[in-house]
Amino acid sequence: LLRIRVPNLTCYAIQLTPSGSSIISAWSDGKVRAFYPETGKLKFTIPDAHADGVTALSTCNDDDLGSSWRLVSGGKDGRVRVWKITPSHQTMIHSMKEHRGIVNSVVCNNDGTRAVSGAADGSFIVWDLAKGVRLNAMFEPTVFQHVLFHPDESQYLTCGSNHKIGYWDAYDGAAIRVVEGGAAEMTCLDIQPEGNLFVSGSADKLVKLWSYDDGITIGIGKGHSGTVNKVAISLPQNREQGIGFFNNVTDVKQRT
């Protein structure tokens, strides 16, 4: 339907605004670019968002059709930054430097008051977005590839290079459970809005559907020829139809 190209650059992350009015993207030249989804034309650019490249993005669930909204970015420089976006300009609100490695994932909670980021240095950090300060930090001997809030925000879900999926308590940051994710690096996660099911992708080319409470695999999707870099659960139009969430998993193949 639409292909957007920026020559000689790599796109590391992509995010739709809540209204679907903008495609936000993170690029290897250190810029954040926003495009119109109808035409693919450039909407705005944040130059020098991060030195050496922008690697992670998350909107803050604000009304992006209003006068202003916020965006959180992570970069190869280990920084997490909060941006205020208006129709006329983009302004950095906070710049937080705690990670010592590439920020591979950042995601905001439902009301946009907190964000959690995971990095290659084996740390994932919870941030207060209003004050721009760290609330908590957790460490694991792994390269964190993806972090998520559970929908009720009582726990965090993580995955990384140690092939494992971790459950963490949001109150004190304690590890609750660790399950074996697969035979290779775990790369991506997404969770059902009700929090009962989640999906994972990995370097072993598999997409798996999991029971959150039981921590067991209940479905496996095969067919990719390379690392699965992104998974997402789509919402059925009518939940009473009983559509299987495993059939609604969308994944992105690694280009070879």
Residue pairs with C-beta under 8 A, 6 or more apart in sequence:
2 37
2 40
3 40
4 23
4 25
4 35
4 40
6 27
6 33
9 27
9 28
9 29
10 27
10 28
10 53
11 25
11 26
11 27
11 28
12 26
12 27
12 28
12 53
12 54
12 55
12 56
13 25
13 26
13 54
13 55
13 56
13 57
14 23
14 24
14 25
14 26
14 57
15 23
15 24
15 25
15 57
15 58
15 59
16 22
16 23
16 24
16 37
16 59
17 24
17 59
17 64
17 69
18 59
18 61
18 62
18 63
18 64
19 63
19 64
19 65
20 37
21 36
21 37
21 64
21 65
22 34
22 35
22 36
22 37
22 43
22 64
23 34
23 35
23 36
23 37
24 32
24 33
24 34
24 57
24 59
24 71
25 32
25 33
25 34
25 35
25 57
26 32
26 49
26 53
26 54
26 55
26 56
26 57
26 73
27 33
27 53
27 54
28 53
29 53
30 47
30 48
30 49
30 50
30 51
30 52
30 53
30 54
30 75
31 45
31 46
31 47
31 48
31 49
31 54
32 45
32 46
32 49
32 54
32 57
32 71
32 73
32 83
32 90
33 42
33 44
33 45
33 46
34 42
34 43
34 44
34 45
35 41
35 42
35 43
36 43
44 85
44 90
46 73
46 83
46 90
49 73
49 75
49 81
49 83
50 73
50 74
50 75
50 76
50 77
50 79
50 81
51 75
51 76
51 77
52 75
52 76
52 77
53 75
53 76
54 73
54 74
54 75
55 74
55 75
55 76
55 102
55 103
55 104
56 73
56 74
56 75
56 103
56 104
56 105
56 106
56 117
57 71
57 72
57 73
57 74
57 106
58 71
58 72
58 106
58 107
58 108
58 115
59 69
59 70
59 71
59 72
59 108
60 69
60 70
60 71
60 72
60 82
60 108
60 112
60 115
60 129
61 108
61 109
61 110
61 111
61 112
62 68
62 69
62 70
62 112
63 69
64 85
67 86
67 87
68 84
68 85
68 86
69 84
69 85
70 82
70 83
70 84
70 85
70 93
70 112
70 129
71 82
71 83
71 85
72 80
72 81
72 82
72 83
72 106
72 108
72 115
72 129
73 80
73 81
73 83
73 106
74 80
74 81
74 99
74 103
74 104
74 105
74 106
74 117
74 119
75 81
75 102
75 103
76 102
76 103
77 97
78 97
78 98
78 99
78 100
78 101
78 102
78 103
78 119
78 121
79 95
79 96
79 97
79 99
79 103
80 95
80 96
80 98
80 99
80 103
80 106
80 115
80 117
80 125
80 127
81 92
81 94
81 95
81 96
82 92
82 93
82 94
82 95
82 129
82 132
83 90
83 91
83 92
83 93
84 90
84 91
84 92
84 93
93 132
94 129
94 131
94 132
95 132
96 127
96 132
96 133
96 134
98 123
98 125
98 134
98 137
99 117
99 119
99 121
99 123
99 125
100 119
100 121
100 123
101 119
101 120
101 121
101 122
101 123
101 143
102 119
102 120
103 117
103 118
103 119
104 118
104 119
104 120
104 143
104 144
104 145
104 146
105 117
105 118
105 144
105 145
105 146
105 147
106 115
106 116
106 117
106 118
106 147
107 115
107 116
107 117
107 147
107 148
107 149
108 114
108 115
108 129
109 115
109 116
109 149
109 153
110 149
110 151
110 153
112 129
113 128
113 129
113 130
114 126
114 127
114 128
114 129
114 135
115 126
115 127
115 129
116 124
116 125
116 126
116 127
116 147
116 148
116 149
116 156
117 124
117 125
117 127
117 147
118 124
118 144
118 145
118 146
118 147
118 158
118 160
119 125
119 144
120 143
120 144
122 139
122 140
122 141
122 142
122 143
122 144
123 137
123 138
123 139
123 144
124 137
124 138
124 140
124 144
124 147
124 156
124 158
125 134
125 136
125 137
125 138
126 134
126 135
126 136
126 137
126 156
126 170
126 173
127 133
127 134
127 135
128 134
128 135
136 172
136 173
137 173
138 156
138 168
138 173
138 175
140 158
140 160
140 162
140 166
140 175
141 162
142 160
142 161
142 162
142 164
143 160
143 161
143 185
144 158
144 159
144 160
145 159
145 160
145 161
145 185
145 186
145 187
145 188
146 158
146 159
146 160
146 186
146 187
146 188
146 189
147 156
147 157
147 158
148 156
148 157
148 158
148 189
148 190
148 191
148 198
149 155
149 156
149 157
149 170
150 156
150 157
150 170
150 191
150 195
150 212
151 191
151 192
151 193
151 194
151 195
152 195
153 170
154 169
154 170
154 171
155 167
155 168
155 169
155 170
155 176
156 166
156 167
156 168
156 170
157 165
157 166
157 167
157 168
157 189
157 191
157 198
158 165
158 166
158 168
158 189
159 165
159 166
159 181
159 186
159 187
159 188
159 189
159 200
159 202
160 185
160 186
161 185
161 186
163 180
163 181
163 182
163 183
163 184
163 185
163 186
163 202
164 178
164 179
164 180
164 181
164 186
165 178
165 179
165 180
165 181
165 186
165 189
165 200
165 210
165 215
166 175
166 177
166 178
167 175
167 176
167 177
167 178
167 215
168 174
168 175
168 176
169 175
169 176
177 215
179 215
179 216
181 200
181 202
181 208
182 200
182 202
182 204
182 206
182 208
183 202
183 204
184 202
184 203
184 204
185 202
185 203
185 227
186 200
186 201
186 202
186 203
187 201
187 202
187 203
187 227
187 228
187 229
188 200
188 201
188 202
188 228
188 229
188 230
188 231
189 198
189 199
189 200
189 201
189 231
190 198
190 199
190 231
190 232
190 233
191 197
191 198
191 199
191 212
191 233
192 198
192 212
192 233
192 245
193 235
195 212
196 211
196 212
196 213
197 209
197 210
197 211
197 212
197 218
197 233
197 245
198 209
198 210
198 212
198 233
199 207
199 208
199 209
199 210
199 231
199 233
199 245
199 246
199 249
200 207
200 208
200 210
200 231
201 207
201 208
201 227
201 228
201 229
201 230
201 231
201 251
202 208
202 227
202 228
203 227
203 228
205 222
205 224
205 225
205 226
205 227
205 228
206 220
206 221
206 222
206 224
206 228
207 220
207 221
207 224
207 228
207 231
207 249
207 251
208 217
208 219
208 220
208 221
209 217
209 218
209 219
209 220
209 221
209 245
209 246
209 249
210 216
210 217
210 218
211 218
218 246
219 246
221 246
221 249
221 251
224 251
224 253
224 254
225 253
225 256
226 253
226 254
226 255
226 256
227 254
228 251
228 252
228 253
228 254
229 252
229 253
229 254
230 251
230 252
231 249
231 250
231 251
231 252
232 249
232 250
232 251
233 245
233 248
233 249
234 248
234 249
234 250
235 248
236 243
236 248
